[in-house]
Amino acid sequence: MGGQTKIDCGKNLITQMLDKTKNLSCDLFKNPFFLAMSAVFIIGKLTVNLYMGAKIATALRSSIVGFILYLLACYFIHIFTDHSESEQSLSAKKLYVFIGWIIVTIIILLLEIQINTGAIDGEILLWSELNANWKVLTNDLIQRHEWIEGTGLVGWPYLILYVLIPLLLALCNRIKLPRIIGWKTAHAALPFVLLYVIAFVVIKGISTKSMATLLAVIVWPAFGEEFLYRGVLQQALLGVVKKPVTAIVLTSILFAVSHIPIYVLAASSSVLLGWSALLPIMLTSFFWGYGYYRTGVLWPWILIHAISNLVGM
């Protein structure tokens, strides 16, 4: 009887895995938004690789392998999670509030870069003065504690744009706030967290400065961007479109667009390479978004985001 029970359990497990595989395949490859994003990534990477002088076989292999790796990561998360949390319903009007704020933050970043590069004169009301005062404070801290330099502490004022104001908008519009901490559903993300932590230790080592840098980057940009894009915007989109993959793709596109000021306008490299840098950002964002949707907690993706920024994974 014991042997038969084990066989039945094994069959049930296989059946569940096959059902989950089928569900994920349908969710992804029958979704026009996901197919469009996939095509943009593969064709974009292929074009850049050819531009850089790679042979077509090498360029195609590089583009497809990168896509498959992210797909396998999503598959792993899907197989080892059971998403049963009910989603909130939102009106399109509430969604426009958050998309509008995303546009405002992108405009602020654009203006800031144009001002810093001398392309335009002037300053952004209140924001420029706040940033200037914060830089004076951080520079003073760096003079007293050299290890603070390069930790990214100078970017913390952006938490006002990415966390404080979105938090107020969410509360005013009665939007469910994201769960930051939790262990019950986060187990599927732990292998990825471990992989990134190992990469960080190998590449950056363990020192006062590396730990301070990691903590500072966890706060900004990791926590700030994950809170705004995954925790608030993705949830708001899902509350309207009702299709998780569509909501995650749209969030990923907006997330990539938000990096145009830094990777395209402020970049010293060619314009094509600047635009190509947005492709892995978009696909990585999809993986983080899908992981957040399935696990329901932000902390693994905040940590992975921070380490990814530091080690280039």
Order of alpha helices (4+ residues) and beta strands (2+ residues): alpha-alpha-alpha-alpha-alpha-alpha-alpha-alpha-alpha-alpha-alpha-alpha-alpha
